[in-house]
Amino acid sequence: PETFSFSACRLTVHDQHYSGWIYYPHPETKPAHFQDPSTLEVLVPEISNLAYGDTVRLFVNPQAFEVSQAS
């Protein structure tokens, strides 16, 4: 079994806004499946014109997340 959380977010790319969710698998419930802590999984509707290198903006609830710089 795996414990996970979702938090609402909004992604903006090419002046279009997409409502979605950030998916967070709790690492303590899945010790056999390592996920790099720098990976963020964002679930939004398909964005057909999105390409590698495009700039996106992600808006999150600041009370739901703590973002820190890797040391």
N, C-alpha and C positions, 0 to 999 in steps of 0.2 A: 504494500500500500504506500501511497505517496500523499503527502499533505502539500497543498499549494494554495496560493492566494491570487486574486485578481484585483487590480486597481484601475479605475477609469482613467483614460488619457485622451489627448487629442494630438494628432499628427498633422502638420502642415507641410505641404510640398507643392511647388509650382502654383502658389496662391490658391490651392484647394485645401479644404479642411476635412479630416477624417476622424470620426469618433471611434474609439477602440478601447482595448484593455491591455494592460501589462500583466503578463503571466509570470508568477514567481514560484518556482518549486522550492520547497523548504529543504535545504541540503541535509539536515539531520534525519530526514525520513527516506532518503535515497542514497545511502553511503556507497553503494556499488556503481552509481552513475554520476561521475564527477562532471560538474558544469563550471567552467571558468566564471568567477564572480564578476568579470567585466562584461559578460554576455547579458543582454537585455532582450527579452522576447516580447515583441509588440504585435498584438493581433488587431488588424484593421481590415476593412474590405480590400480586395485586390486593387492595386494602383498600377494600371496597365502601362503608364508612361514613366515609371520609376526606373532609374538605371544606376548602376554602381557609380559612385562619385557625386551623385546628386546631393544637394544639401536639404536636410529635413529639419524641422523644429518639432520637438516633442514637449508637450505641456502636461505636467503631472500635478497631482495634489501634493504640495510640499510636506504635508503632515503624514503622508503615507510612505514617503521615501526619504532615505538619507543617501545622498550621492557624495562619494569621497574620491579623492585622487589616489591612485595606487602608489604605494611607497617604493 
